[in-house]
């Protein structure tokens, strides 16, 4: 599964890259630190899944989701209270708190990646 990672914190991106790199099912195809780069890469690379920091600066993440289309899966993660409800209400496929073990994030990415795409 081709994954595009979006997080503005370099240390967090590096840790997530290492985590994703340990899974033979996952292939990190790009990373973005801001919304503009995320949108450009999503259009150019055509990943299967975006691993999205829900607090990514710039355009609100909820506003990003319609630009991805229904075939691109989105797993959001964040730490602020209410982020889970906001993200799920906006239409992400799954949400993982930054306080949960990293294995939970990895398991969620795998599970969502196996879901069938929607049909329009």
Phi, psi and omega per residue, in radians:
X1 nan 2.331 -3.100
X2 -1.575 2.096 -3.029
X3 -2.024 2.334 3.009
X4 -1.892 2.170 -3.072
X5 -1.775 2.296 3.112
X6 -2.252 1.955 3.096
X7 -2.735 2.345 -3.081
X8 -1.430 -0.179 -3.125
X9 -1.668 2.064 -3.066
X10 -1.043 -0.727 -3.135
X11 -1.119 -0.734 3.141
X12 -1.165 -0.723 3.091
X13 -1.055 -0.758 -3.132
X14 -1.083 -0.765 3.128
X15 -1.122 -0.727 3.129
X16 -1.190 -0.626 3.075
X17 -1.071 -0.759 3.099
X18 -1.089 -0.774 -3.140
X19 -1.068 -0.857 -3.132
X20 -1.137 -0.596 -3.133
X21 -1.179 -0.313 3.134
X22 -1.430 -0.167 -3.075
X23 -1.841 2.066 -3.104
X24 -1.174 -0.291 3.104
X25 -1.354 -0.305 -2.996
X26 -1.963 2.453 3.106
X27 -2.289 1.966 3.115
X28 -1.311 2.041 -3.070
X29 -1.854 -0.100 3.113
X30 -3.119 2.853 3.082
X31 -2.543 2.550 -3.106
X32 -2.351 2.539 3.111
X33 -1.869 -0.168 3.122
X34 -2.591 2.907 -3.019
X35 -1.054 -0.777 -3.100
X36 -1.004 -0.809 3.114
X37 -1.141 -0.703 3.110
X38 -1.027 -0.836 -3.130
X39 -1.113 -0.760 -3.137
X40 -1.103 -0.764 -3.123
X41 -1.220 -0.690 3.126
X42 -1.046 -0.682 3.128
X43 -1.263 -0.679 -3.080
X44 -1.400 -0.665 -2.986
X45 -1.604 -0.528 -3.081
X46 0.989 1.070 3.112
X47 -1.229 2.902 3.048
X48 -1.475 -0.510 -3.030
X49 -2.588 2.479 3.015
X50 -1.907 2.215 3.022
X51 -1.711 1.853 -2.868
X52 -2.028 2.109 2.984
X53 -1.214 2.023 -3.049
X54 -1.123 -0.362 3.122
X55 -1.687 0.361 3.130
X56 -0.999 2.201 -3.119
X57 -1.135 2.682 3.122
X58 1.975 -2.591 3.096
X59 -0.934 2.420 3.137
X60 -0.979 2.386 -3.091
X61 -1.028 -0.595 3.115
X62 -1.060 -0.570 3.128
X63 -1.306 -0.342 3.140
X64 -1.310 -0.635 -2.972
X65 -0.936 -0.783 3.138
X66 -1.078 -0.447 -3.134
X67 -1.276 -0.340 -3.109
X68 -1.384 -0.462 -3.065
X69 1.408 2.965 -3.008
X70 -1.455 -0.254 -3.108
X71 -1.437 -0.290 3.124
X72 -1.616 2.086 -3.135
X73 -1.460 2.591 -3.116
X74 -2.291 2.140 2.982
X75 -1.923 2.037 3.138
X76 -1.725 2.684 3.048
X77 -2.472 2.638 -3.121
X78 -3.006 3.083 -3.085
X79 -2.199 -0.260 -3.088
X80 -1.328 2.520 3.101
X81 -1.067 2.330 3.134
X82 1.619 -0.225 -3.119
X83 -1.098 -0.686 -3.139
X84 -1.042 -0.886 -3.116
X85 -1.104 -0.744 3.140
X86 -1.085 -0.805 -3.108
X87 -1.141 -0.795 -3.137
X88 -1.158 -0.665 3.096
X89 -1.141 -0.544 3.137
X90 -1.338 -0.302 3.059
X91 1.979 0.235 3.063
X92 -1.151 2.759 3.131
X93 -1.336 -0.515 3.130
X94 -2.836 2.794 3.097
X95 -2.378 2.405 3.090
X96 -2.246 2.271 3.092
X97 -1.263 2.545 3.085
X98 -1.181 -0.249 3.107
X99 -1.463 -0.244 3.130
X100 -1.339 2.734 3.116
X101 -1.055 2.579 -3.114
X102 -1.050 -0.471 3.102
X103 -1.079 -0.581 3.114
X104 -1.128 -0.723 3.109
X105 -1.101 -0.809 3.139
X106 -1.087 -0.785 3.116
X107 -1.088 -0.679 3.136
X108 -1.169 -0.764 3.112
X109 -1.045 -0.801 3.116
X110 -1.058 -0.815 -3.090
X111 -1.119 -0.790 3.138
X112 -1.167 -0.651 3.128
X113 -1.081 -0.452 -3.135
X114 -1.482 -0.184 -3.139
X115 -1.195 2.575 3.091
X116 -1.267 2.526 3.091
X117 -1.198 2.726 3.110
X118 -1.350 2.853 3.126
X119 -2.075 2.328 -3.095
X120 -1.733 nan nan
